[in-house]
């Protein structure tokens, strides 16, 4: 059995196949999940990785062996698993995926009823401990009868739901370059695209877990080189790139410039607030001032929150927020089981560019001319706690200090957030100023402290 405890991360399970996580491990995790959450009916879906069919089959067997009824929804984007759990009223679900990780990885994203995430603070560690406790005992069918396994095609209902977020008549015949990175967007998008009037230039739509063209992680600049070049080459109105399990999408404007997640959040918030004036919108502590200021200008209520989908989804339910956005490219929608989607933001952006009747670069110009952001800068440090304390002592007097997530300092014309990684001894800096020179100066000052001995 391969079930390395290190595969259990803050928000999901990911490990190298088959040395850190294999089918026997998947079987035991699914069985442990059924025990810990006392589930009766769950969905299991999988991505296109080479190991995913056998890993999903093992997970289905593990749950069914302890009497759980399993709905096998086949090869789907992760957001379709979330949708299935909410739509079918299930007790939870497992997506067999390693998201944007390289090809040698496998993993699982687990949710409970209403597509609420199961993470390190909400049951994943209990699942880990229960699964590991099975290691020395032969695991087979439980005492009662095995659970029934059925199959369900959720594609038609999913397509209708995501299309309901936009006015299809408002979408123009834009030329759009789409890079599916040989991931799940290649399976998930075609039935959506057939309903749109756009000229979609499709690349790498063949689901292929060996990722023959580039890794499915558009946050890394080297993985965006292709789509940037194609936007220029094809004179496209915009480019859209998806990660491996397609629950995140990333945008490139008509000039081939990457659009930071903060600015995407601001634009999507405007769109959602047009549809529901006065609603609450959640954003994370790393975000540019562009986000709360745009939300307020659009008549909405901005609410800042800790980073991480478990915290965001919980807050969305508490506040009945219509939308939430994270700098990392996760966008959440109340009317999509408060879950994240890669498809809905892509549709909203097409609608927004169509309605504004201006190039996306022009729509973004006011944000790019006012807000100067560093993006996330990561630095390994030997002692995270001591370094955070040092940062507070050095910069705390310059503005208002918050400890909502790491340390945030907000001054009159600049602000920053420095937070520890959930999985490694890293500090992550996001800093912004209302002047490029000031941004660069403060960035260098903060990095000097972080990287100093």
N, C-alpha and C positions, 0 to 999 in steps of 0.2 A: 504493500500500500504506500502511495506517495500522498502525504497530507502534511506539508510543512506549516507549522504555526505561523511562520512569517508571511504566508500567503494571505492571511486575514488582515486587511488594511482598515483604514478609518471608515471607509464607505462601502467597500466591496471586497471581493476575494480575487486575487490575481497571483499566478505563479507560473513558472516555466513547466511546460508539459514535456515528458511525463515525470521529470525528476522531482518537482516540488508539488505537483498536483496531477493526479491521474483519475481514471474511471472509478477505481475503488474509493478514492477520496471523495469524488463527486457523489457516489452512492451514499456514503456515510454523512456527508454534509446535508443532503436532501432529507435523509432519515432523521438527522439531528434537528433540522429545521422543523419538520413535522412534529417532533416530540416537544420542542421548546415552545412552539406557538400553538400546539394542539389544533392543527389545521385539519379541515375536512375536505376542502376542494381548492386546488391550486392550478395555476397555469405554468407550463414550462415552454420556453422558446429558446432559440439559439441563433448565433451568428454564423458567418461563412467560414470560420477557421477550420483548418484541416481536422483538428481534434474534436470539433464541436458536436458532430452527429453522435459519436460514441459517448462523449461526456454528457450530452443531454439524455441519451438513452439510459445511462447509469443513474442520473438524477431522477428520472421518471420511475425507474425500478425501485430506487431507494425510498421514495415517498409512497409508492403503491404498496410496497411490502409491509408497510405499517397501516394499511387500510385507507390511505388518502386517495380520494378521487382526483385524477390528474387530467387536465385538459392540455393536450399537446398541440401547440399552435405553430409548430414547425419553424422554418427559417424566417426570422422577422427582425426588424430594427428593435432596439431595446425599448423605445417609446411605445411600440405596439404591444409589448408585454405589459407595460403600465396601463395602457388603454384596455387591454383584455381583462385585467384584474378588476378595474373599475366598472367596465361595461357589463361584464358577466356576473358581477357581485360575488367574486371569489374571496377566499380567505387570504390569498397572497399569490406569489409567483416567483419563479426563478428564471432569469435570463442567463444563459450560458454564453458568456462573452468576456473578452479581455479588453474591450473598448478600443483605445487607440494604441495599445501596446504592440511591440514588434511581434512577428509571426510565431515565434517559439512559445508565446504565452497562451494560457487558458485562464478561465476565471468564471465568476458568477456575480451578478447583481441580484440581490434578494429584496423583495418587498412583502409587506403584510397587507391586510385588508385596506381598501381605498388607495392602494399603491403607495402606502407610507413606507419609506426606506428602512431597511434593517442595517444599521451601522454599528460601529464600535460602542456607542452609547445607547443603543436601542436593540440589543439582543444578539449581535454578531459574535461577541466574545463567548456568550453562553453556547451558541451553536458550535463554535470552535471547540470549546471544552467537551461538549457532549460528543461531537464527532471523533475527537481524539480518544475519548474513553472507550470507543468501540474497537480501538486498534488491536487489542489483544483477544477479542472474542469473535468467533465466526458470526457473521451477520447474514441472516437469511430472512425469509418471511416471518412476520410476527405471529402472535397467537390467533388473531382473528383472520377473516378472509381478506385477501388482497384487495386494494382499491381498484376501481374500474379506470381504465385509460381510454379516453376518447380524443378525437381530433376535432379541431375547429379552425375554419378559415376566417380570420378576423380582418383580412384585407379590405373587403367591401365596406364594412362599417367604419373602419379606420379612415379610409379615403373620404367618406362623407363627413366625418367629424372634423378632420383637419381643414377641408375646404370650407366648412361652415364659418371659419374665422375671417374669411375675406369675402368681398363683393367681386365675384368672378367677372361681372360685366365691366368693372372698373379697371381690370388688368389689361394693359396694352400689349402689343406684339413686340415686346422687348427682345433683344438678342442677349442670351444669357449663357455663359460658359459654366458648366457644372462638372466638378471633379468629384466622383464618388469614391476614388482611391481604392477601387476593387473591394469596397466594404459593403455594408448593408444598404446604403443609399441606392446602390445599383438595382436592388430587388424592390425596395420600398417606394422609390420615386416614380417609376414608369406609369403606374395607374393614376397617379396624381397629375403627372405632366400631360397625359392625354386629354385632360379636362381644361388645360390652360391654352391661351392663344399665343404663348411666347414661342420664340425661335430658340429652342433649347439645344445647345451644342454639348452633347454628352460625351464625357471621357471617363474611361476606366469604370464602366458600369457593369462589367462582368464580375460577380462576386468571386473572389479568389483569395483564400486565406494565406497564400504565399506572398501576397502583395508585390507582384512583379514590377510595378512601376515606381512606387515610393511608399514609405510608411504612412499609415492612415492617421497622422497627427498634424493637422494644419496649423497648430500653434507654433511649430518649428519652422522658421523661415525657409529652410531647404526644401520642405515639403510643399511650399507655396510657389516655388519658382515656376513650376509648370503652368499653374492657372494664371499667374501674373503675365507670363509670356503669351498665353492664349488670348487673354483679354485684349492685349495690344494687337496681336496678330489678326484677330477676328473683328476688331473694332466693336467689341461688345459693350452693352450698357452696364453690365456688372458680371462678376464671377461669384460662384457659391461653391465652397469646398466643405466636404463632410468628413467627420472622423469615422473610425472603424465600425462602430455600432450605430452610427448615424443619429445619435441623440444630441449632437452638437453640429451647428453649421457656422461657417466663417465667411466673411464677405470681402471682396476686392472691388473697389469702385472702377468707374469707366477709365480712369487714368492708370489703373493697375496698382493702386495704393491699397494696402491692407487696412481694414476698418477695425480699430480696437473695440473690444467687447463693451467698454464703457459707452462709446458713441452709439453702438448698436442698441444697447439697453435704452439710451435716451430716445432714439428714433422709434423703437418698438413701443416704448411707454407712451409716446405721443399718439401713435396709431391706436393703442388700446384705449386711451383716454378719450379719443374722438368717439369711440363706440360706447364707452361708459364714462361719461363726464363725472368728475369728482371722486373717482375711485382711488383706492390705496394701491401704491406700487412699492415693492420692496427691492432694495439694491444692497450690494455688499460693501463692507468697510474699505475695500481697496479702490472703490470707483472714483472716477473724475467728478468734480463739482458739476460737470455738464449734466449728470444724471438728476440729482435733486433739483437743480435750477430749471431744467427742462420740464420735469414733472410738475413743479409749482406753476411755471408759466402756462402749462397746458391745463391747469385747474385741478390737478391731482394732489394726493397726499403722499409725499416721499417718506419711506421708513427705512432706516439703515439697519443692517443685520450682520451677524457673524457669517463668515464664509462657510460653505458646505451645504449640500442639498438637504441633508436631514434637518438642519436648523432653518433653512429657507422654507421648506415645505411645511414644517410645524408652524412657523410664523404666519405663513399664508392662510392657514386654517384659522388660526387665532384671530387674524385681522380681517378675514374675508377679502384679501387683496386680489385684484383682478390679474396681476402680472408680477413677475419678479425676474430680475436679470443679474447674472454674475459676470464679472470681467472675463472669466475663463471660457465663456461661450455657452453656458447653460442658461436657458430661458424657460420659465415656468408659467403655466397658464391655469387659472382657477377652473375654467371649463374644460380642462383636459386632466381631470383628477389631480389638480395642483401639481402635475408632473412636468418634467422637462421634455422638450421636443426639439428636434432639428428641422422638421418639416414645416411646422407652423411659422417660425421666424422667417424662413425662406419665402413662404407665401406672403406674409405681411410686408416684407421688404419689396417684393414685386408689386404689391398693391400700392405701397407708399411712393415708390419711384414713378409708377404710372400716374397716380393722382397729382403728384407735385409737378409732373410734366417738365422736370428739370433733370439734368444728369445727377447721379448720386454724388459725384465730387462737389457739385454746386450745393446740394442739400447739406453736405458735411462741412462746407467752407466756414460757416460761422463758428462751428465747434472747433475746427482745427486752428482757426485764427485766434481763438480766445483761451483755449485750454491746452497746456503743454504738459504732457505726461511722460513718465519714464518707461511705462510698461513694467512688468514684474522682473526684478533683478534678484537672483538667488545667490546666496553666499554660504558655503559650509562654515560653521563655527563650532569650536569645541565645547562651549558652555552657553547654551541658548539663554538661560535665565539671567546669568551675569551680564551678558551683552545687552539684553533688553533693559536691564537696570541702568547700565552705562548710557544707553541712548536716552532714557528718560532724564537722567541727571544732566546730560549735555544739552538736550533740546527742549525739555519740558517747560523751561521758563519762557520760551519763545511763543507759546500759544496754549490753547486749551488741550488737556491730556485726557484720553479715553483708554480704558482697558477692555473694551467690548471684545476685542479679538487681537491679541498681541498688544502693541502700543500704537495709538494714533495721536498725532500732534496736529492741531489745526491753528494756523496763524492767519494773519489778515490776507496775505497774498500767496501763501503756499500751504500745503498740508501733506502729511505722509502717514502711511501705515506700515509697520514692520511686524510681521507675524511669523511664528515658527511653523515649519512643515509638520504635517501629521505623521510622516513616515520616516523622516531622516533628520539628522542634526543640521538643518538649514534655516537661515532667516530669509524671508521674502520681503523685499522692499517695493512699495509702490508710492511714488511721490509725484506731486503736481504743483505747478505754479502758473500764475497768470502772465508770465513773461518767460521766454525761452532761456534767456541768460540766467535768470534767477533759478529756474528749474535745474539747469545744469550745475550751477554753483551749489545749491542745497543738496542735490543728488551726490555730488562729489564729497561734500562735508559728511553726509550721513554714511556713505560707503567707507570713508576713511575710518570712522569709528567702528563700523561693523567689521571691517577687514583688519583693523589694527590689533596688535597683540595685547 
